[in-house]
Amino acid sequence: MNTTQILLSEQHNFADFDDYLKQTNIHSLFIVCGNSIKNFSIDSHLADLCLNNHLKIVKFSDFSPNPKYEDIVKGISLFRTSECDAIMAVGGGSAIDVAKCIKAFYKTPLEKLPNVKCVQEGNKKAIICGTDSSDAVTSEAGSNKHANVDFNSLIVANELPFIAMPTTAGSGSEGTHFAVMYFRQKKYSIANGTLVPHAVLFCPSVLASLPLKQKISTFLDAMTHSIEAYWSVNATPESRAYSTEAITTLLKYRKAYLANETSSRNSQEYNNDDILGNSSEENCYSEMLRAAYTAGKAINISKTTAGHAMSYKLTSTFGIPHGLAVAMCLKYVWEETISKALKSNNTDLIETLTSLSSIFTGGINNTNNSNITGGLSVFNQILNNLVTDKFQKNNSYSIEELTTSVNVERLKNHPVSFTSDEIFKIYENIIKDFYES
């Protein structure tokens, strides 16, 4: 696994980035990005490189926020015909995931990829997704439309240079070896050590234009990554060090990062709340990018746990932004985890949860750092300050449907087990707490 990444900055007109391109002999870049790239200084810089240094640029933006397999196939097709010698992702988690999946499968023989066919487009051959009818599906993996596909077995590991430039401070995908995509409406996790970007370009200025709602959701995504990585059964001293660093930074710079939010609230209690962070440093954007990246490095080792496992259906059913959905679940997952640890007298887990709590409460006056519930209290206070309006219910949902949707594999990473009845109760509490009655 590529664990040593080169970190680049936008300073001095992207001098680090330019040097990296020269040192790695990159002459053509396949850029996976959204249309928002035109608002970032990297776009004009790339245009200048094309003009002055004959750098070839091919952009791919034809993908959805929650990437579908069909999007990946379109990207692979364009990449294969582009003859680019490196791939770069500019965007949030979706853009980086798409780039990872293209890198993962662009060398995979077409007959192995599910539900694709080769067509002639001018002088070049392209691949497209067929229908599920037998005459359109030419691959071995596409013969049974109801079968699960082991996509990880189809990955061809490679050393194609890969650069990631995150434009949100949340997913941490720029620091991980996995990605997600949807195939036939089912979510698949893609994982391989060669999917860790070789270089990460940090451009703090891109965060200034983010809408407040997106800032909140991505902030919570980074925070929940840090929490889950800390207590995961796969946690190591290294991953917990990353979690500690990320949580500390997120708490310190939160108020400055969400400055638009604080201006909309007149509560004296809110504005004087120490746990919201009191930093007004101008470098808060840089710090938040680094915190999200560090949280990503934590889950790259430990993987996510129950909060993430329970969140996905809330996003797909209710349209709740991912980071916010995870935080809503974590509020009750954390509470139940503490309860189970105490009831079973699991000393190792109690020690872990108490240590996690102390990271949150360390900067709070008159707080006992040995209090196992202190961190949860801080987290809940932050969440309650960020989520002030109730969401509308989707009448087509059922709590039973939510319960059965949970990814069992991700639950295995959690330090305690939950029964179906307990998961049902957690969802029931979430609905009561965050949705209109």
C-alpha positions in Angstrom: 0.0 0.0 0.0 1.2 3.5 -0.9 1.3 5.1 2.6 4.0 7.7 1.9 2.2 10.6 0.1 3.8 13.8 -1.2 1.9 16.8 0.1 1.8 19.8 -2.2 0.7 23.4 -1.6 -0.8 26.1 -3.7 1.7 28.7 -2.5 4.0 30.5 -4.9 1.6 29.9 -7.9 1.5 26.2 -7.4 5.3 25.8 -7.5 5.2 22.5 -5.6 2.7 21.1 -8.1 4.7 22.2 -11.1 7.9 20.6 -9.7 6.0 17.4 -9.0 4.8 17.2 -12.7 8.4 17.7 -13.9 9.9 15.2 -11.4 7.4 12.5 -12.3 7.7 13.2 -16.0 3.9 13.9 -16.4 3.1 15.4 -19.8 -0.7 14.7 -19.9 -3.3 14.8 -17.1 -6.7 13.1 -17.1 -8.6 15.3 -14.7 -11.8 14.1 -12.9 -13.6 17.1 -11.7 -17.0 18.8 -11.4 -18.0 21.9 -13.3 -17.0 24.0 -10.2 -13.3 23.6 -11.1 -13.7 26.7 -13.2 -14.1 28.7 -10.0 -10.7 27.6 -8.6 -7.3 29.0 -9.4 -6.0 25.5 -10.3 -8.1 25.7 -13.4 -6.4 28.8 -14.8 -3.1 27.5 -13.7 -3.6 24.3 -15.7 -4.7 26.3 -18.7 -1.4 28.3 -18.4 0.6 25.0 -18.2 -1.1 23.8 -21.4 -0.3 27.0 -23.2 3.2 27.5 -22.0 4.5 24.0 -21.4 2.5 21.9 -23.8 0.8 19.9 -21.0 -2.1 18.0 -22.3 -5.3 18.1 -20.3 -8.4 15.9 -20.7 -11.3 16.6 -18.3 -14.0 14.2 -17.2 -17.1 15.6 -15.4 -19.8 13.2 -16.5 -20.6 11.6 -13.2 -23.2 11.9 -10.4 -22.6 12.9 -6.8 -23.0 9.3 -5.7 -21.0 7.7 -8.5 -22.6 4.9 -10.5 -20.8 2.1 -12.2 -22.0 3.6 -15.5 -20.1 6.8 -14.7 -17.0 4.8 -14.0 -17.3 3.0 -17.4 -17.6 6.3 -19.2 -14.6 7.6 -17.4 -12.6 4.4 -18.2 -13.5 4.7 -21.9 -12.4 8.3 -22.1 -9.2 7.6 -20.2 -8.3 4.7 -22.4 -8.7 6.8 -25.6 -7.0 9.9 -24.1 -3.6 8.2 -23.7 -2.9 10.4 -20.6 0.0 9.3 -18.4 -1.5 10.4 -15.1 -4.8 11.0 -13.4 -5.9 13.8 -11.1 -9.0 14.3 -9.1 -10.2 17.8 -8.2 -13.3 17.8 -6.1 -14.9 16.3 -3.0 -15.3 12.6 -2.2 -17.3 11.7 -5.3 -14.7 13.1 -7.8 -11.9 11.3 -5.9 -13.9 8.1 -5.7 -14.5 8.2 -9.5 -10.8 8.8 -10.2 -9.9 5.8 -7.9 -12.3 3.5 -9.7 -11.0 4.5 -13.1 -7.5 3.8 -11.9 -8.7 0.5 -10.4 -10.3 -0.9 -13.5 -8.8 0.8 -16.6 -6.4 -2.1 -17.1 -9.1 -4.8 -16.4 -9.9 -6.9 -19.5 -13.2 -5.9 -20.9 -14.6 -9.4 -20.8 -14.1 -9.3 -17.0 -16.1 -6.1 -16.4 -19.8 -6.6 -15.8 -22.4 -5.4 -18.3 -20.1 -3.6 -20.9 -19.7 -3.8 -24.6 -17.2 -2.3 -27.0 -18.4 0.0 -29.8 -16.6 1.9 -32.6 -16.5 5.7 -32.3 -14.8 7.2 -35.3 -11.3 5.8 -35.4 -11.3 4.6 -31.8 -13.1 1.9 -29.8 -15.0 2.9 -26.8 -16.7 0.9 -24.0 -20.2 1.5 -22.8 -22.6 -0.1 -20.4 -25.1 -2.3 -22.1 -28.6 -3.2 -20.9 -29.2 -6.3 -18.8 -30.4 -8.1 -21.9 -28.3 -11.0 -23.0 -27.5 -9.6 -26.4 -25.9 -6.4 -25.0 -23.9 -7.9 -22.2 -20.6 -9.3 -23.4 -18.7 -9.8 -20.1 -18.4 -12.8 -18.0 -19.4 -10.9 -14.9 -22.6 -9.6 -16.5 -24.3 -12.8 -17.2 -26.5 -12.8 -14.1 -28.0 -9.4 -13.3 -29.0 -10.5 -9.8 -25.6 -11.8 -8.8 -23.2 -9.8 -6.6 -20.0 -8.8 -8.4 -16.7 -9.1 -6.6 -15.3 -5.9 -8.0 -12.2 -6.0 -5.8 -11.1 -9.2 -7.6 -11.3 -7.3 -10.9 -8.9 -4.6 -9.9 -5.6 -4.6 -11.7 -3.0 -3.0 -9.4 -0.9 -0.3 -11.1 1.4 2.6 -10.5 -0.4 5.1 -12.7 0.5 8.5 -11.1 -2.5 9.8 -9.1 -2.9 13.3 -7.7 -5.8 14.3 -5.5 -6.9 17.9 -4.8 -9.8 17.9 -2.2 -12.2 20.8 -2.5 -14.0 20.0 0.7 -12.8 19.3 4.2 -14.7 16.2 5.0 -14.4 12.9 3.1 -10.6 12.4 3.6 -10.7 10.2 0.5 -7.4 11.8 -0.5 -5.8 9.8 2.3 -7.5 6.4 1.9 -7.1 3.2 -0.3 -10.9 2.7 -0.8 -13.7 4.2 -2.8 -17.4 3.6 -3.3 -19.7 3.3 -6.3 -23.2 2.1 -7.0 -24.0 -0.9 -9.3 -27.6 -1.8 -10.0 -28.6 0.4 -7.0 -26.4 -1.4 -4.6 -23.4 0.2 -2.9 -20.0 -1.4 -3.5 -16.8 -0.7 -1.6 -13.6 -0.8 -3.7 -10.3 -1.2 -1.9 -6.8 -1.6 -3.1 -3.4 -0.4 -1.7 -2.6 1.3 -5.1 -5.6 3.6 -4.9 -4.0 5.8 -2.3 -3.1 9.0 -4.2 0.6 9.5 -4.7 0.3 13.2 -4.1 -2.2 15.5 -2.4 -2.5 19.1 -3.5 -3.9 21.3 -0.7 -5.6 24.6 -1.8 -7.2 26.1 1.2 -8.8 28.9 -0.8 -11.3 26.5 -2.3 -13.1 26.2 1.0 -14.0 29.9 1.2 -16.8 29.6 -1.4 -18.4 26.5 0.1 -22.1 26.9 1.2 -22.5 26.8 4.9 -24.6 23.6 4.7 -21.8 21.8 2.9 -19.3 23.1 5.4 -21.4 21.7 8.2 -21.9 18.3 6.6 -18.3 17.8 5.6 -17.1 19.0 9.1 -19.3 16.4 10.7 -18.0 13.8 8.2 -14.4 14.4 9.3 -15.4 14.5 12.9 -17.3 11.2 12.7 -14.4 9.6 10.8 -12.1 10.5 13.7 -14.4 9.2 16.4 -15.1 5.9 14.7 -11.5 5.3 13.8 -10.6 5.8 17.5 -12.9 3.1 18.8 -12.8 0.7 15.8 -11.7 -2.9 16.6 -9.0 -2.3 13.9 -7.6 0.8 15.6 -3.9 1.0 16.2 -1.7 3.5 18.1 -1.0 5.2 14.7 -4.7 5.5 13.8 -5.6 6.8 17.2 -2.8 9.4 17.0 -4.4 10.5 13.7 -7.8 10.6 15.3 -6.6 12.7 18.2 -4.8 15.2 16.0 -7.9 15.5 13.7 -10.4 15.9 16.6 -8.2 18.5 18.3 -7.9 20.6 15.1 -11.5 20.3 14.2 -12.6 21.6 17.6 -10.0 24.4 17.7 -10.8 25.8 14.2 -14.5 25.0 14.0 -15.9 28.4 15.0 -13.6 30.3 12.5 -14.5 27.8 9.8 -18.2 28.1 10.3 -18.1 31.9 10.9 -21.2 32.4 8.7 -23.2 30.2 11.1 -22.2 32.1 14.2 -23.2 35.4 12.7 -26.7 34.0 12.3 -27.1 33.1 15.9 -27.7 35.6 18.7 -27.6 33.3 21.6 -25.2 34.5 24.3 -24.8 30.9 25.4 -23.9 29.8 21.8 -21.4 32.6 21.2 -19.6 32.0 24.5 -19.5 28.3 24.2 -15.8 27.3 24.6 -16.2 23.9 22.9 -17.1 25.5 19.6 -13.5 26.7 19.3 -12.3 30.2 19.8 -9.7 30.5 17.0 -10.0 33.4 14.5 -6.8 32.4 12.7 -6.9 33.2 9.0 -5.4 29.8 8.3 -8.5 27.9 9.5 -9.1 26.6 6.0 -5.7 25.1 5.8 -6.1 23.5 9.2 -9.5 22.1 8.3 -8.2 20.6 5.1 -5.4 18.9 7.0 -7.8 17.7 9.7 -10.0 16.0 7.2 -7.0 14.5 5.5 -5.7 13.2 8.9 -9.1 11.8 9.7 -9.0 10.0 6.4 -5.6 8.5 7.2 -7.1 7.3 10.5 -10.0 5.4 8.8 -7.6 4.2 6.1 -6.2 2.0 8.9 -9.2 1.3 11.1 -12.2 1.6 8.7 -15.5 3.0 9.8 -18.0 1.5 12.2 -21.7 1.5 13.1 -22.3 5.2 12.7 -21.4 5.0 9.0 -23.1 1.6 8.5 -26.4 3.0 9.7 -26.2 6.3 7.9 -26.4 5.3 4.2 -30.2 4.6 4.1 -30.9 7.9 5.8 -29.1 9.6 2.9 -30.7 7.6 0.2 -34.2 7.6 1.7 -34.4 11.1 3.2 -31.7 12.9 1.2 -29.8 13.9 4.4 -26.2 14.9 3.5 -23.8 12.1 4.3 -21.8 13.7 7.2 -24.9 14.9 8.9 -26.6 11.5 8.6 -23.6 9.8 10.2 -23.6 12.3 13.0 -27.3 11.8 13.7 -26.6 8.0 14.0 -23.5 8.5 16.0 -25.3 10.4 18.7 -27.2 7.2 19.7 -24.5 4.7 18.6 -22.0 6.4 21.0 -24.5 6.4 23.9 -25.3 2.7 23.4 -21.7 1.8 23.0 -20.9 3.5 26.4 -23.9 1.7 28.0 -22.8 -1.7 26.7 -19.2 -1.2 27.8 -20.3 -0.3 31.3 -22.8 -3.1 31.6 -20.3 -5.7 30.5 -17.5 -4.1 32.5 -15.3 -4.2 29.4 -12.3 -2.5 30.9 -10.4 -2.1 27.6 -13.3 -0.5 25.9 -14.1 1.7 28.9 -10.5 2.9 28.8 -10.8 3.6 25.1 -14.0 5.5 25.4 -12.7 7.5 28.4 -9.6 8.4 26.5 -11.7 9.5 23.5 -13.8 11.6 25.8 -10.8 13.4 27.2 -9.8 14.6 23.7 -13.2 16.4 23.6 -13.3 17.7 27.1 -9.6 18.6 27.6 -10.2 22.2 26.8 -13.4 22.6 28.8 -13.2 24.3 32.1 -14.5 22.4 35.2 -14.7 19.1 33.3 -13.5 15.8 34.7 -11.4 14.2 32.0 -12.1 10.8 33.4 -15.8 11.1 32.6 -16.7 8.6 30.0 -19.7 10.5 28.8 -18.1 13.9 28.6 -17.0 13.6 25.0 -20.5 12.5 23.9 -22.0 15.6 25.7 -19.6 17.9 23.8 -20.4 16.1 20.5 -24.2 16.4 21.2 -23.9 20.1 22.0 -22.1 20.7 18.7 -24.6 18.7 16.8 -27.6 20.4 18.4 -26.1 23.8 17.6 -25.7 22.8 14.0 -29.1 21.1 13.5 -31.8 23.4 14.6 -34.6 22.5 12.2 -36.5 19.3 12.0 -36.5 17.2 8.8 -39.6 16.2 7.0 -40.5 12.5 7.1 -40.6 10.3 4.0 -43.9 8.5 4.4 -42.7 5.6 2.3 -40.1 4.6 4.7 -40.3 2.1 7.6 -38.0 1.7 10.5 -37.8 -2.0 9.7 -36.5 -1.1 6.2 -33.8 1.1 7.8 -32.9 -1.7 10.2 -32.4 -4.3 7.5 -30.4 -1.9 5.3 -27.4 -1.8 7.7 -24.1 -3.0 6.2 -23.2 -6.0 8.4 -19.5 -5.9 7.4 -19.1 -2.4 8.7 -20.8 -3.4 11.9 -18.1 -6.0 12.5 -15.6 -3.1 12.9 -17.6 -1.7 15.9 -16.3 -2.5 19.4 -19.7 -3.9 20.6 -22.4 -5.8 18.7 -26.0 -4.6 18.2 -29.0 -6.8 17.8 -31.7 -6.0 15.3 -34.0 -4.7 18.1 -31.2 -2.4 19.3 -30.6 -1.0 15.8 -34.4 -0.5 15.4 -34.4 1.4 18.7 -31.5 3.6 17.6 -33.3 4.5 14.3 -36.5 5.1 16.3 -34.7 7.6 18.5 -33.2 9.3 15.4 -36.6 9.8 13.9 -38.1 11.2 17.1 -35.1 13.5 17.6 -34.5 14.9 14.1 -37.8 14.6 12.2 -41.1 16.3 12.4 -43.8 14.3 14.3 
